[in-house]
Amino acid sequence: MSEETTASDDPLVAARMAKHRDVLRAGGYPYRFERTDLAAALAERYADLAPAAETGDVVIVAGRLMNVREMGALAFGVLQDGSGRIQLFVSNDVLGDDDFRGFLDLDSGDWIGASGEVITTKKGELSVRVESYTLLAKSLRPLPEKWHGLKDVEARSRRRYLDLMVNQHARDTALTRVAVVSELRRQFELRGFVEVETPILSPQATGAIARPFITHHNALDLELRLRIASELYLKRLVVGGMERVYELGKTFRNEGVDATHNPEFTMLEAYQALADYEDMMELIEVVFAAVAEASVGSTSIRYQGRELSLEPPYRRARLTDLVSEAVGEEVSTATPLERLRTVAQGRGVEVGDEAGPGRVLFALYEALVEPEIWEPTFVVDYPKEVSPLAREHRDDPELTERFELVIAGSEYANAFSELNDPVDQLDRFKAQAAARAGGDDQAHPIDEDYVRALEYGLPPTGGLGIGVDRLVMLLADREHIREVILFPTMRPES
């Protein structure tokens, strides 16, 4: 930040800049500071301290000074560190005139360190009675007293550092995400899964039906794509003998931005040899319940004002049955295409000219059914047309053994009995290529090396993908994905 930029328009910034220069002339800021205690630990340790108590215990705290109140020869400051807040009790009698005036000259937002005795005030407020303090870093911009952006998702997302400073629910959300990710890893590792890393850049974007980001590698003069899924690389590892693998990492899809979509998001994908989609349902139930317990303390939660339980077992329902119920007549992949198109048109659901019966059914499901599902539900047995990587259903060749876990109107997990027949896989890739040639730019490309890997033998395998950001949204009770991604994708400021 240049002096001209900060001082040109705002007199408050100019005044702080003058103080900053005074500090530099006096020798500058310390390079490190030895802190002995965090605010939360002090609050826990002295929770039962009576009002007006003196402990004789001297501690050293450090954090951001959120405000200062002067009351004659006394002053009170609120110090915020990474764990919480504690009050600073500052007395002119203890510090002396010069240091007391110096404390009053500090500004909200300044980083300071302070040492002193742990006490409680007459009102019972736990405090550190300051015996000495050190300015660690000057805040050249004032903190807003009532930041109008607190209810503005975009403003908070652009300046996450400020959001975290002044907004407790932003800090809670960030820590909930940490707990969710940690527990996801723990749950899979408990079950013998090993975490691996697969390429983010590859010549083809495979493993999902989505539009990729495209970039160029200069040295190889090669067009590359950011991954839209790690699925096909992970299943190659199962072919190679790694029977339980997972990856938790970033995925990229060149799609719109809305309340549940960000172009850069976090997925957990896992594959288990000798399992099918029923095993994956049981796995997800156990994992989701454990993650809820670890991150928010219960499987019973509130989301957007409504009660919701993540306690297993979850409801199971066939996609075609749900669509039939929604449209008031029995429909399936065997229903004539023109009839399905008529049903869709009558309900305002648009489908492309290239869509077959499976694609139309899926469009009806997404428009009419998914938004209405509240309690955790495994929607099972998807049409083959929209599931190019899932194994054919053992009872219906037009369907696949695929499910999505839907909660509160959104998809949280997608899973299959994995297609392991290389001949069938190649045929489906060719059908997807034909759809791509017909104008569907999200159709799956042919991955010849993956087919070659299948030719060496993929055992019966269950696979799943979990949307980590959406899971955090659910458990932290946040309605927009930007609330749970610390630095979401946004248009540049004008």
Backbone torsions as a table, in degrees:
resi	resn	phi	psi	omega
1	MET	NA	123.3	179.7
2	SER	-83.7	155.6	178.7
3	GLU	-61.8	-39.1	-178.8
4	GLU	-62.2	-41.1	-177.9
5	THR	-65.5	-42.9	-173.7
6	THR	-81.0	-31.8	-170.7
7	ALA	-96.1	-13.8	-169.2
8	SER	-67.2	-36.5	-171.5
9	ASP	-113.4	-27.7	-170.1
10	ASP	-114.7	115.1	-179.8
11	PRO	-64.6	-28.2	177.7
12	LEU	-66.9	-40.5	177.0
13	VAL	-65.8	-40.8	179.4
14	ALA	-60.4	-40.9	180.0
15	ALA	-65.9	-40.0	178.7
16	ARG	-68.4	-37.5	177.9
17	MET	-62.2	-37.3	178.0
18	ALA	-63.4	-41.3	177.0
19	LYS	-64.1	-38.9	178.1
20	HIS	-59.8	-43.8	179.5
21	ARG	-64.8	-36.2	177.5
22	ASP	-61.8	-40.6	178.9
23	VAL	-63.7	-43.7	-179.8
24	LEU	-62.3	-41.8	179.7
25	ARG	-65.9	-29.6	-178.5
26	ALA	-84.4	1.1	177.2
27	GLY	125.1	-9.7	174.6
28	GLY	89.6	-172.8	-175.6
29	TYR	-94.4	153.1	178.5
30	PRO	-67.9	155.5	179.1
31	TYR	-84.9	-23.6	176.8
32	ARG	-154.6	169.8	-179.7
33	PHE	-150.0	135.0	-177.2
34	GLU	-92.7	108.9	178.0
35	ARG	-101.3	140.6	-179.5
36	THR	-101.8	-27.1	-172.0
37	ASP	-144.9	148.0	173.2
38	LEU	-98.0	156.1	-177.0
39	ALA	-58.9	-44.4	-176.9
40	ALA	-64.9	-38.7	179.5
41	ALA	-65.6	-38.7	177.6
42	LEU	-65.9	-41.5	179.4
43	ALA	-61.7	-37.3	179.5
44	GLU	-73.7	-42.3	-175.7
45	ARG	-66.9	-35.7	-175.1
46	TYR	-112.6	31.1	-176.0
47	ALA	-61.8	-30.1	-174.9
48	ASP	-100.6	14.3	-178.2
49	LEU	-69.8	132.1	-178.5
50	ALA	-74.2	160.2	175.3
51	PRO	-59.9	148.7	177.7
52	ALA	59.7	34.5	-178.8
53	ALA	-97.4	147.3	172.7
54	GLU	-119.3	132.2	-174.7
55	THR	-99.9	-23.3	-172.3
56	GLY	77.4	-2.1	-178.9
57	ASP	-90.1	120.8	179.7
58	VAL	-98.7	129.7	-179.5
59	VAL	-126.8	164.3	175.2
60	ILE	-123.2	121.3	-179.4
61	VAL	-118.0	162.8	178.7
62	ALA	-154.7	144.7	178.3
63	GLY	170.7	-163.8	-178.5
64	ARG	-93.0	131.7	178.8
65	LEU	-81.0	110.6	-173.9
66	MET	-83.3	-32.3	174.0
67	ASN	-165.1	163.6	177.5
68	VAL	-133.6	131.9	175.8
69	ARG	-119.7	127.1	178.8
70	GLU	-96.8	134.4	176.4
71	MET	-135.7	76.4	-179.4
72	GLY	68.5	-118.7	-178.9
73	ALA	-86.7	7.1	177.1
74	LEU	-120.6	156.2	173.0
75	ALA	-143.3	150.7	178.7
76	PHE	-126.9	132.1	177.3
77	GLY	-124.7	151.4	174.7
78	VAL	-106.7	117.8	-179.2
79	LEU	-103.4	125.7	-179.6
80	GLN	-114.2	121.4	173.1
81	ASP	-114.3	-169.8	-175.2
82	GLY	-67.5	-12.0	-177.9
83	SER	-104.6	-21.1	-177.0
84	GLY	160.3	-151.7	-175.6
85	ARG	-127.8	150.9	172.3
86	ILE	-144.1	150.2	-179.3
87	GLN	-84.2	140.9	169.9
88	LEU	-101.7	126.5	177.8
89	PHE	-103.9	115.9	-172.1
90	VAL	-120.0	125.0	-176.3
91	SER	-121.2	135.6	176.2
92	ASN	-62.6	-33.7	-179.8
93	ASP	-64.1	-34.7	-178.2
94	VAL	-81.4	-45.0	-173.7
95	LEU	-85.5	-28.2	-172.0
96	GLY	90.7	162.4	-172.2
97	ASP	-60.0	-48.4	-173.2
98	ASP	-64.9	-48.9	-178.4
99	ASP	-68.8	-32.2	177.6
100	PHE	-65.5	-46.4	177.2
101	ARG	-62.6	-36.7	177.6
102	GLY	-62.3	-37.9	177.9
103	PHE	-65.9	-42.3	179.2
104	LEU	-64.8	-21.8	-178.9
105	ASP	-84.5	-7.7	175.8
106	LEU	-68.3	157.8	-177.3
107	ASP	-116.2	153.5	174.8
108	SER	-58.9	134.3	-177.7
109	GLY	101.2	-18.8	178.6
110	ASP	-64.1	142.3	171.1
111	TRP	-89.3	128.0	178.3
112	ILE	-136.5	158.6	168.1
113	GLY	-115.1	145.5	-178.0
114	ALA	-145.9	143.1	175.8
115	SER	-121.2	150.3	178.5
116	GLY	168.4	179.3	-177.2
117	GLU	-81.5	142.2	173.5
118	VAL	-79.2	124.5	-179.1
119	ILE	-139.4	174.8	164.9
120	THR	-122.0	147.1	177.2
121	THR	-77.6	176.8	178.6
122	LYS	-61.4	-27.0	177.8
123	LYS	-87.5	1.0	176.6
124	GLY	89.8	11.5	-178.4
125	GLU	-78.9	121.0	177.1
126	LEU	-63.8	131.6	-173.4
127	SER	-146.0	161.6	166.8
128	VAL	-107.9	118.2	177.7
129	ARG	-80.9	108.2	-167.4
130	VAL	-71.1	126.3	174.9
131	GLU	-105.2	-24.9	174.2
132	SER	-158.5	156.2	179.3
133	TYR	-147.1	158.3	-180.0
134	THR	-136.7	130.8	173.8
135	LEU	-78.3	119.6	-175.6
136	LEU	-97.0	-32.5	178.3
137	ALA	-163.0	137.4	-179.2
138	LYS	-89.4	132.2	171.7
139	SER	-87.1	109.0	-176.6
140	LEU	-77.3	-18.6	176.9
141	ARG	-111.3	136.0	179.8
142	PRO	-71.5	145.4	172.4
143	LEU	-73.7	141.3	176.7
144	PRO	-70.9	138.0	178.8
145	GLU	-73.3	-45.7	175.4
146	LYS	-132.5	88.1	-172.6
147	TRP	-69.7	118.0	-177.9
148	HIS	-63.7	-20.0	-178.7
149	GLY	-79.9	-1.5	-177.3
150	LEU	-58.5	-30.9	179.1
151	LYS	-101.9	7.9	-177.7
152	ASP	-106.1	105.4	-176.6
153	VAL	-57.6	-41.7	-176.5
154	GLU	-65.5	-45.4	-179.2
155	ALA	-63.3	-42.1	-179.7
156	ARG	-67.0	-35.6	-178.8
157	SER	-70.6	-34.4	-179.7
158	ARG	-71.9	-33.7	-177.5
159	ARG	-122.6	64.4	-175.1
160	ARG	-60.7	-32.1	178.9
161	TYR	-59.4	-39.6	179.3
162	LEU	-75.1	-38.7	176.5
163	ASP	-56.1	-46.8	-178.9
164	LEU	-66.7	-33.0	180.0
165	MET	-65.2	-45.5	-167.6
166	VAL	-108.8	-3.7	-170.7
167	ASN	-122.9	107.7	-177.1
168	GLN	-63.1	-37.7	-176.9
169	HIS	-70.0	-24.7	174.4
170	ALA	-67.7	-41.4	177.6
171	ARG	-66.8	-40.1	178.5
172	ASP	-62.1	-41.2	-179.8
173	THR	-63.8	-44.6	179.7
174	ALA	-60.2	-40.5	-179.4
175	LEU	-74.6	-31.4	174.1
176	THR	-62.8	-41.2	178.1
177	ARG	-60.8	-44.2	178.0
178	VAL	-56.5	-45.3	-178.6
179	ALA	-66.6	-38.5	179.5
180	VAL	-63.6	-48.6	-178.0
181	VAL	-63.6	-42.9	-179.6
182	SER	-61.7	-44.8	-177.3
183	GLU	-71.6	-34.2	174.4
184	LEU	-57.7	-48.6	179.1
185	ARG	-59.8	-44.2	-177.0
186	ARG	-63.1	-42.6	-177.6
187	GLN	-64.0	-41.3	-179.8
188	PHE	-72.5	-37.8	179.0
189	GLU	-68.0	-33.4	175.8
190	LEU	-60.1	-27.9	-176.7
191	ARG	-99.3	17.1	173.2
192	GLY	84.7	10.7	176.1
193	PHE	-80.8	143.9	175.3
194	VAL	-110.5	139.1	-179.5
195	GLU	-85.4	130.8	-179.1
196	VAL	-127.8	172.0	176.6
197	GLU	-124.0	132.5	178.1
198	THR	-119.3	166.3	-173.9
199	PRO	-63.6	142.2	169.9
200	ILE	-90.1	-33.2	176.8
201	LEU	-104.0	130.7	177.7
202	SER	-153.7	159.8	-179.1
203	PRO	-63.3	-29.5	179.4
204	GLN	-126.7	146.0	174.5
205	ALA	-95.3	109.3	-172.7
206	THR	-126.8	168.4	174.0
207	GLY	98.2	-4.1	178.7
208	ALA	-162.1	168.4	174.7
209	ILE	-101.9	97.9	-175.8
210	ALA	-163.1	161.0	179.8
211	ARG	-90.1	127.7	-176.8
212	PRO	-90.9	164.3	165.0
213	PHE	-84.8	142.1	-177.1
214	ILE	-118.1	136.7	176.9
215	THR	-137.4	-178.7	-175.0
216	HIS	-134.1	132.5	175.5
217	HIS	-97.9	114.6	-171.5
218	ASN	-67.7	-44.8	-173.7
219	ALA	-61.9	-39.5	179.0
220	LEU	-94.2	-1.8	-175.2
221	ASP	47.9	54.4	-170.8
222	LEU	-128.8	131.5	174.5
223	GLU	-79.8	126.5	-178.8
224	LEU	-123.4	160.6	179.6
225	ARG	-126.6	141.6	173.6
226	LEU	-75.1	142.5	-172.7
227	ARG	-64.1	141.4	172.6
228	ILE	-100.5	-11.8	175.7
229	ALA	-170.3	158.3	177.6
230	SER	-103.5	9.3	-169.8
231	GLU	-55.0	-53.2	-171.3
232	LEU	-69.6	-31.1	175.3
233	TYR	-69.3	-40.5	-179.9
234	LEU	-65.3	-38.7	179.1
235	LYS	-70.9	-28.0	171.3
236	ARG	-59.5	-37.5	179.6
237	LEU	-67.9	-35.5	175.6
238	VAL	-65.2	-41.2	174.0
239	VAL	-55.7	-40.5	-178.3
240	GLY	-73.7	-7.4	175.8
241	GLY	112.2	0.0	175.4
242	MET	-86.7	97.9	-163.4
243	GLU	-78.6	-21.9	176.3
244	ARG	-135.6	107.9	-177.2
245	VAL	-130.0	152.5	171.5
246	TYR	-149.3	159.0	174.8
247	GLU	-138.2	133.5	175.8
248	LEU	-118.9	109.9	-175.3
249	GLY	-168.6	-174.0	-175.4
250	LYS	-77.9	141.7	174.6
251	THR	-130.7	151.3	-172.1
252	PHE	-132.0	127.4	177.2
253	ARG	-136.0	130.9	-174.9
254	ASN	-84.1	73.3	-174.4
255	GLU	-131.6	178.6	-177.6
256	GLY	-68.1	163.5	177.7
257	VAL	-108.2	126.1	175.0
258	ASP	-149.7	-163.1	-172.6
259	ALA	-63.6	-24.9	-178.1
260	THR	-122.0	8.7	-179.0
261	HIS	-130.9	133.0	170.9
262	ASN	-133.8	138.2	-175.8
263	PRO	-57.8	-29.7	176.4
264	GLU	-113.2	117.6	-176.3
265	PHE	-142.6	173.9	-174.2
266	THR	-112.5	129.1	179.2
267	MET	-123.6	148.0	164.9
268	LEU	-112.8	122.4	175.0
269	GLU	-118.1	136.9	-177.5
270	ALA	-139.4	145.6	-178.8
271	TYR	-135.9	134.6	-175.9
272	GLN	-129.2	118.4	177.2
273	ALA	-66.8	149.6	176.0
274	LEU	68.3	24.1	-179.8
275	ALA	-127.1	164.5	175.6
276	ASP	-129.9	-170.9	-174.3
277	TYR	-70.0	-22.8	173.5
278	GLU	-65.1	-41.0	176.3
279	ASP	-62.5	-37.4	-179.8
280	MET	-67.5	-35.3	175.9
281	MET	-61.9	-46.5	-179.8
282	GLU	-63.1	-39.1	179.3
283	LEU	-63.7	-46.0	-177.8
284	ILE	-64.5	-41.3	178.7
285	GLU	-56.4	-47.8	-177.5
286	VAL	-67.0	-43.2	-177.7
287	VAL	-66.3	-45.6	-178.9
288	PHE	-62.2	-41.6	178.9
289	ALA	-63.7	-42.5	-179.4
290	ALA	-66.3	-40.3	179.6
291	VAL	-65.2	-39.5	177.7
292	ALA	-62.7	-45.5	179.1
293	GLU	-60.8	-41.9	-175.9
294	ALA	-72.7	-33.6	-172.4
295	SER	-95.3	-34.4	-178.7
296	VAL	-127.2	0.2	171.9
297	GLY	87.2	3.8	-178.0
298	SER	-165.0	154.6	171.7
299	THR	-87.9	-8.1	174.4
300	SER	-97.3	116.7	-174.6
301	ILE	-130.1	168.7	170.4
302	ARG	-114.3	132.6	177.6
303	TYR	-132.6	120.3	-179.7
304	GLN	52.0	42.2	173.6
305	GLY	85.0	1.9	-178.5
306	ARG	-122.1	146.8	177.6
307	GLU	-74.0	148.8	-178.2
308	LEU	-155.4	137.7	-179.7
309	SER	-115.9	132.9	175.7
310	LEU	-103.4	14.3	179.1
311	GLU	-75.9	127.0	177.6
312	PRO	-66.1	160.8	-0.1
313	PRO	-85.1	159.7	177.7
314	TYR	-98.4	151.4	177.8
315	ARG	-61.3	147.0	174.6
316	ARG	-123.1	133.4	-178.7
317	ALA	-148.6	138.4	179.6
318	ARG	-75.6	139.0	-179.0
319	LEU	-57.3	-46.6	-177.3
320	THR	-65.3	-34.1	177.5
321	ASP	-66.6	-40.9	179.7
322	LEU	-65.7	-40.9	178.5
323	VAL	-66.5	-42.8	179.0
324	SER	-57.9	-43.8	178.5
325	GLU	-63.2	-39.7	-177.2
326	ALA	-69.5	-34.8	-176.1
327	VAL	-96.0	-6.7	175.9
328	GLY	80.3	15.0	175.2
329	GLU	-153.9	156.3	-178.5
330	GLU	-75.2	124.6	178.0
331	VAL	-132.3	153.4	179.1
332	SER	-161.9	-176.9	176.8
333	THR	-65.9	-16.5	178.0
334	ALA	-85.6	-10.4	178.0
335	THR	-67.5	134.6	179.0
336	PRO	-52.0	138.6	-175.8
337	LEU	-56.9	-42.0	-177.9
338	GLU	-63.3	-36.6	177.2
339	ARG	-65.3	-42.9	177.9
340	LEU	-61.5	-40.2	178.4
341	ARG	-64.3	-37.9	178.4
342	THR	-65.5	-43.1	177.6
343	VAL	-60.2	-45.0	-179.9
344	ALA	-63.7	-45.9	-178.8
345	GLN	-61.4	-38.9	-179.2
346	GLY	-66.1	-17.8	179.4
347	ARG	-112.7	16.2	175.1
348	GLY	70.1	24.2	-179.9
349	VAL	-100.5	117.6	-177.9
350	GLU	-88.7	138.5	175.4
351	VAL	-134.8	147.4	-178.7
352	GLY	-72.3	161.8	-179.3
353	ASP	-63.3	-26.3	-176.3
354	GLU	-82.7	-7.4	-174.0
355	ALA	-71.8	133.6	171.9
356	GLY	-94.2	-172.4	-178.2
357	PRO	-56.3	-41.7	-178.5
358	GLY	-63.7	-41.4	179.9
359	ARG	-66.9	-37.9	179.5
360	VAL	-67.3	-43.9	177.2
361	LEU	-59.3	-42.0	-179.6
362	PHE	-65.6	-39.0	177.7
363	ALA	-63.5	-41.4	176.7
364	LEU	-62.6	-41.4	179.1
365	TYR	-61.4	-48.4	-177.7
366	GLU	-63.8	-35.2	-176.7
367	ALA	-82.2	-39.4	-169.4
368	LEU	-106.2	-27.1	-170.9
369	VAL	-105.7	-56.5	-172.3
370	GLU	-52.8	-45.2	-177.8
371	PRO	-63.5	-18.0	-176.0
372	GLU	-94.1	-6.7	-179.2
373	ILE	-81.7	128.6	-179.2
374	TRP	-110.2	-62.4	-179.5
375	GLU	-69.7	151.1	-178.6
376	PRO	-51.6	125.5	-175.9
377	THR	-138.6	127.7	170.7
378	PHE	-86.2	108.7	174.2
379	VAL	-87.9	117.7	-166.6
380	VAL	-116.8	161.6	170.0
381	ASP	66.4	72.9	-177.7
382	TYR	-85.3	152.1	176.4
383	PRO	-59.4	144.9	-179.8
384	LYS	-60.1	-33.2	-175.7
385	GLU	-59.6	-29.9	-178.6
386	VAL	-107.9	14.2	-176.6
387	SER	-137.6	66.6	-172.1
388	PRO	-69.2	-11.4	-177.4
389	LEU	-113.4	1.4	-177.8
390	ALA	-96.7	150.6	-177.6
391	ARG	-74.6	144.0	177.9
392	GLU	-57.0	139.0	-179.6
393	HIS	-64.1	137.1	-175.4
394	ARG	-66.9	-17.1	-178.6
395	ASP	-113.1	-8.4	-177.2
396	ASP	-151.4	108.9	-174.9
397	PRO	-66.9	-13.1	178.1
398	GLU	-88.5	-7.5	-179.8
399	LEU	-114.7	171.0	176.9
400	THR	-126.6	161.4	175.5
401	GLU	-87.6	77.2	-177.9
402	ARG	-131.5	147.2	171.3
403	PHE	-141.4	158.1	167.2
404	GLU	-122.0	139.4	172.8
405	LEU	-90.0	120.1	-178.8
406	VAL	-114.2	129.9	177.8
407	ILE	-137.3	132.4	175.9
408	ALA	52.0	38.9	173.6
409	GLY	82.3	6.8	-179.2
410	SER	-132.6	154.3	176.6
411	GLU	-82.2	133.3	179.0
412	TYR	-115.8	-20.7	178.9
413	ALA	-153.8	151.6	179.0
414	ASN	-134.8	132.3	-173.4
415	ALA	-150.9	156.3	-177.7
416	PHE	-137.6	158.8	145.7
417	SER	-79.9	116.8	-169.0
418	GLU	-71.5	137.8	174.9
419	LEU	-66.8	121.5	-178.1
420	ASN	-124.0	11.5	175.9
421	ASP	-93.7	111.9	-176.0
422	PRO	-63.3	-31.5	179.9
423	VAL	-69.2	-46.6	177.7
424	ASP	-62.8	-41.5	-179.9
425	GLN	-61.4	-43.1	179.3
426	LEU	-64.5	-40.7	178.1
427	ASP	-60.9	-40.9	-179.9
428	ARG	-70.0	-37.9	174.9
429	PHE	-59.8	-40.3	179.7
430	LYS	-65.6	-38.9	176.9
431	ALA	-64.0	-39.4	176.8
432	GLN	-65.6	-38.4	178.1
433	ALA	-63.5	-37.8	177.7
434	ALA	-64.6	-40.1	177.0
435	ALA	-64.4	-38.3	177.4
436	ARG	-63.8	-43.2	178.4
437	ALA	-63.2	-27.0	178.8
438	GLY	-84.5	3.1	175.0
439	GLY	115.1	-2.6	179.0
440	ASP	-85.9	95.9	-174.5
441	ASP	-76.8	-1.7	175.8
442	GLN	-102.0	-0.6	179.6
443	ALA	-64.3	153.2	-175.0
444	HIS	-76.5	132.1	176.9
445	PRO	-75.8	163.3	174.9
446	ILE	-77.2	125.4	176.9
447	ASP	-110.6	94.2	-173.7
448	GLU	-66.0	-36.6	179.9
449	ASP	-66.7	-36.3	178.0
450	TYR	-64.9	-40.2	176.3
451	VAL	-61.3	-41.0	177.9
452	ARG	-61.3	-40.4	177.4
453	ALA	-61.7	-42.8	179.0
454	LEU	-62.1	-30.1	-179.4
455	GLU	-66.4	-17.5	174.6
456	TYR	-86.5	-7.8	174.1
457	GLY	104.8	105.6	171.0
458	LEU	-101.7	120.5	179.8
459	PRO	-65.5	167.1	171.9
460	PRO	-50.8	129.1	-171.0
461	THR	-141.3	136.9	170.4
462	GLY	-104.2	137.9	-179.9
463	GLY	-134.2	153.4	179.9
464	LEU	-148.5	156.0	172.1
465	GLY	-131.1	134.2	-179.9
466	ILE	-117.8	129.1	174.9
467	GLY	-80.0	103.1	-173.3
468	VAL	-67.7	-41.1	-178.5
469	ASP	-61.3	-43.7	-179.9
470	ARG	-66.5	-36.2	177.2
471	LEU	-63.3	-39.7	176.4
472	VAL	-64.9	-42.4	176.8
473	MET	-54.4	-45.4	-177.4
474	LEU	-63.5	-48.9	-173.8
475	LEU	-76.1	-28.4	178.1
476	ALA	-91.6	-1.7	-178.7
477	ASP	56.6	57.3	177.4
478	ARG	-118.9	136.3	-172.4
479	GLU	-93.7	-7.6	-178.7
480	HIS	-130.2	135.7	-177.2
481	ILE	-60.9	-28.1	179.0
482	ARG	-64.7	-20.2	179.5
483	GLU	-72.0	-23.2	-174.1
484	VAL	-109.8	-2.5	173.4
485	ILE	-106.5	121.5	-173.8
486	LEU	-59.7	-39.3	-179.7
487	PHE	-132.3	80.4	-176.7
488	PRO	-72.5	163.5	177.1
489	THR	-73.7	127.9	-178.4
490	MET	-144.3	157.4	172.8
491	ARG	-61.6	144.3	174.7
492	PRO	-61.5	146.8	174.9
493	GLU	-67.3	140.8	179.4
494	SER	-74.2	NA	NA
